[in-house]
Amino acid sequence: MKTFLKVFLVLVVLGIFGYTLYFLWEKSQEQPVVFETAQASELDIIKKTTATGSVKPRKEIEIKPKVSGIIEEIYVEEGQILKKGDLIARVKIIPNMVNLNNAESRVDRAKIQLTFNKTVYDRQKELYEKGVIALSEFEQAETTFQNSQEEVEAAIDNLELIRDGQTSNSNSNTNTLIRSTIEGMLLEIPVEEGNSVIESNTFNDGTTIATVADMGEMIFEGKIDESEVGKIKEGMPLILTIGAIEDVEFEAILEHISPKGVEENGAVQFEIRAQVTLREDYFIRAGYSANAAIVLDRRDQVLAISESLLSFENDTIFVEVETSPQVFEKRIIKTGLSDGINIEILNGLTKEENIKRLN
């Protein structure tokens, strides 16, 4: 019995030792490498460069007052569609006290002079009718009297202009009423009732009361790096993507490239402008940020593969084509247009052939 146990223990030890040796030998054997393959397919290859910018109305007008004063009332709201001449706001004039005092004084002086000249006119008329004075003396008194009447009217008009912004005899709209100068959407009213505003003149741009734009004609304004500007020209198509409208592309046509670059963050940027083709099912708001892909060249539905499948040797481009399962041979190919991810195959491959994926 003891002999049996000893033999049994020896066999167990030898079995464990043998299994360990077999396990270590099996682990040391290299596993066969199985290469993945891919095939060519028909794709659209589009070579493009990207410009960043925003979408704006082509026609955007800032409405400014013709008189200085305080916003008395605002009649419209942002987003409202306006027609040319629609009332936007009313300005209450706060006249300069010195000018107002001078205007009132002028009216008083003109009335005093008119009273005096009327007295002289009446006396000269009476004397002329009695034949005491000549016609020339009477006509001189009459002319002086008429001039005094005109001076009174002019002084009153001047006072009304300074105090009210218009004259009572004027047939035109008062300058205190701010109206839209174009038809379009009211984008912004940067003032509130009670704010002071300054008139637009030769020396001052004036306070902007409202911004009105034609939202039916939009443009893309962006900037492109100097390394790319030489590759583009007016008339090229653009593919516009707007950050606020996901998964939607808009078409545009490049219409302007700035002849002068501006240095920004160490790089020279050139401004570009493109006309956007709007879509009825989407409303584009002014100021949306956008990216424009400028199409430099394109090939539609051509045989193409991923650039990661290519190998290079000197000036030769080749791929490894599967001739039998997991057996590959080098095949020189001719390539065409690339978009940075996929590349056009001109000859050397077919759609049915398997191409070795490179690790």
Helices and strands as residue ranges (DSSP letters): H 2-28, E 37-38, E 41-57, E 60-63, E 69-74, E 81-82, E 87-92, H 97-129, H 135-164, E 177-179, E 184-188, E 196-197, E 210-213, E 218-225, H 226-229, E 237-242, E 249-264, E 267-276, E 289-306, G 307-309, E 311-313, E 316-324, E 327-332, E 334-338, E 342-347, E 355-356
